[in-house]
Amino acid sequence: MARAHATGLGAIALTDHDSVEGVAEAIAAGQRLGVRVVAGCEFSVAAPWGEMHVLGYFLPVGHDEVEAFLHRCRADRARRGEAMAARLTGLGLPISFDAILDEAGGGAVGRPHVARALVRAGAATSVNDAFDRYLGRGRPGFVDKTLPPFTEVAELVHRVAGVVSAAHLRDRASRPTLERLKREGLDAVEVRHPRHDPETRSRIAGLANVLDLARTGGSDWHGDEPLPDDHGSLGSQTVPAEWLERLEARRPRAA
């Protein structure tokens, strides 16, 4: 939050993968610094092409149903991390599940933690190298997640008065796909993202207007260590304040 304040951001959405554990602390820090914090989470759901990321905004902190769902997701992440460790060990690489857990630091386990453990063990030269050789889809250390359907996440988020945005779809943001997702509960689509070039942003923004979807954007900042897929630095994406206002106007009433 201090970084967000120093960057000049008036609002920031904290959307960790499968966790809202840092949100309460971030909100308190934001109040001291004059930066609004939108409580959120990034979910992984099943999609025709494999996996899609979904951003849930305006989530309550400490809600039993949300926490139970996220606990289930984190447990699957741990299962996946252990399976990746076993595959990599089978390849003769010096890596253990405990080393991956150490990299995660108590948070939700993800492939970047496996990559960092590989780097620390000297089995890869960088996080990008670890993904290229071992952890990308189709590579020998890759293990699939157990993914819920999009409708399950959308219904959960709506029950707690949140809104749902499809994240960094790139060329998969076609009109048929967005129309289907809207029928299933989609409220918004991410337009501004480090992976979206100007042409992609313009195309998705046009579809959002035609389909009456709110627009969202963000840096997808994962910290200062380099990661694959072009995550941006904090504050690197200009997101108009009006987008947040319009997104908030889409909130349903809590059940």
Protein Blocks (a to p, Z undefined) as FASTA:
>chain_A
ZZmmmnopabdcdddehiaklmmmmmmmmmmnopacddddddddddfklpacdddehiae
hiaklmmmmmmmmmmmmmmmmmmmmmmmmnopacdfklmmmmnnopacdfklmmmmmmmn
opafbfklmmmmmmmghiakbccdddddfklmmmmmmmnopacddehkljmlcfklmmmm
mmnopabdcfbdfklcfklmmmmmmmmmmnopacdddekigbjbdcehhiacehkaccdf
klmmmmmmmpccdZZ
